[in-house]
């Protein structure tokens, strides 16, 4: 069994167990069912994404739609507007683009970003985080710096994902480190589990996508 196949199987098995645990917690602790749907579909989203599987967009749309309500209730207005106006339309466009660049029926071809564009992406993202925090503070948002970071990083990661760059995983990992902190402050058990699961799945995704690119280079 090659390393990619090992990580893929581990991903599916482990996170299926995580979803089962979330279901039990929701029933036993009488947690919010909307949060459970968001948590479970988000976990599946990253499991599919790390496997380069285009089915990620089907569960991703469900996760985004339910998260909009949760963000609104938590006064995370930046995230609410982002998912409503940007994330859902981008997911539809990205799905169409992925369909045009598949290596198999369900799996997409991946790409590597140049170092120059990686630096440009980092600088522009940092500037947008600062601007976003001031805007969110002006409209009375909560945890404006963390909220702004989540929005900006989500947007950049989604763009890189749309373009099939493996460097998207740097952004996803950073995003869910911030999200773990955010949901520790605005405590929500299922959202915290979701963020921690997405963080771990993002690390696995980076390993799988990196190995895929390295294997291609070795064959040339």
N, C-alpha and C positions, 0 to 999 in steps of 0.2 A: 504494500500500500504506500503510495507516494505521500509526501507531507501535506500537499494541498487537499487530497482526499481525506486524510486524517482530520485536518482542521475543519473541513466541511461537515463531516459526520459528527464530530464533537460539537460543533455549533448547533446543528439541528437537535441533537439529543439533549444537550444541556439546557438550551433555551425552551424546549418543550416542557422540561421539568420546571423551569422558572415560571412559565405561564400557568402550569398546574398549581404551583404554590400560590401564585397571585389569586387564582380562583378560590382556593381554600381560604385564604386570608379575607377575601371579599365577603365570602359567605359567613365565616365564623365571627369576624370583627364588624360585620355590617358596614363595609366600606362602600364608597360610591361606585355604582356599576358603570357609569360613564368613564370614570378613571380606569376601571378594569379594562374596558374596551380599548381605550387609548393606549394603555400600557401593553396589552397583549398584541395589538396590531403593530405598535411601534417596534416591539421586540421582533416580530416576524419580518417587519420591513428591513431591519438591519441584518437579520439572518439571510434573507434573500439577496440583499445588496452585497454582503460580503462574499456570497457565492456567485456574484455577477449575474444573478437571475432577474430577468425583466418583470417577473411577478411581484417584485418589490413595490411597484407603483400601484397595484390594485389594493394592497393592504395599507399602503402609505396614504392614499386618499382618505380612507376611513379614519386612520389615526389623526390626520391633520384636521379633519372636520370636527371630530370630538374634542381635540385639544383646543380649538378655538373657544369653545364654551368654558373649558377649565381655565384658560388664560384670562378670559374676561372676568370670571368670578374671583380670580386672584389679583385683579387689577394690573395684570401684566399686559398693558395695552399695546406695547410694541410687538410682542409676540402674537397677540390676537390679530392685529392688522397685517402683520407679515404673512401669517398662515392663510388668512382669508384672501388677501389681494395679490400675493406673490407666490407663495408655496404651492397652492393647488394649481394655478395656471402653469407654473413652471414644470410641475410633475407631468402634466399632460403633454407639454412640448417635449420634455426629456424622453418620455416613453416613445414618442414618435421617432425621435432621433436614434434612440437605442435600437429600434426595430430595423433601422437601416445599416447598423454596424454590428451584426451578430456573428459570432463564430460557430454557434449551434442554434437550434430552434429557440432556446430559452436563455442562452448566455451571450453576454456582450463582449466585444473586443475591448481591451484596455489600452491606455496611452500613458506616456511619461511627459511631464512638464519640464521645460528648460529652467535652469537656475535663475536666469534673468527674470522670467515671468513669475517665478515663485517669490522673489524679493518684491517685485511690483505689487503682487497680490497682498503680501503682508503689510506693506506701507499703506496702501489704499484702505485695507480693512481696519487698520488702527485709527486712521483719520475718521472713518465712518463711525466707529464705536464712540469716539469723543463727541462728534456731532449729534449722534443719536441719543446719547445720555442727556445732553442739554435740552433736546426737544422733548424727551419723555419727562424730564423734571418740570418743564414748563406746563405740561398738561396734567400734572399731578400723579404721575406713575409711581409704582412701588419698586424699590431696588433698581433704580434706573440704570446704574452702570452694568450690573449683571444682566438686566433685561436687554440693554443695548448690545452687549457682547453676544448674547444668544441670537438676537435677530440678525446681526451682521454676519456672524460666523455661519449661521444657518444658510443665509443667502449665498455666501461665497462657496460653501461646501456644496450647495445644490447646483451652482453654476459649474463647478469642477466635476461634479457627478454627471451632469448633463453632457459635458464634453468628454466624459469617460477617463479623466485623469486619475491616476492612482494617488496623487497628492491630496485628493479630497480627504483621505483618511487622517491626515494631520489635522485638518479642520474639524472633522467629526470628533476626533479624540479630544481636542481642545474644547469643543462645544459641550461635550457631555461631562467634562471635568467641571466646567462652569455650571452646567445644569444640576449636577449633584450638589454643589454648594447652594444654588438657588432654591432647590426643593428641600434642602436641609433647613434653610431659613424659613421659607413658607412651607412648613412641614406638611407633606402629603406622602404617606407610605408607598402607595402604588406608583406615584410619579418618581419617587426616589429610587424604587426598584427598577422602574423603566429606564431612568437615566444611567444607573449603574450597569444595567444589562447592555444598554446601547454602547456604553464606554468599552466594556469587555468585548462586545461583538465588533466594535470598530478596530480594536487592536488585532483581532483575528482577521478582519477584512483586509487590513494593511498587509499582514503576513501573506495571505492568499494572493492578493493582487500583485504584491511585490515579487513573489515567487513566480507568478505567471509571466511577468515582464522579463525577469531574469532568465527563465527557461527559453523564452523567445530569442533573447540575445545570444544565449549559448548555442542555439541551433543555427544561427547565421554564420 
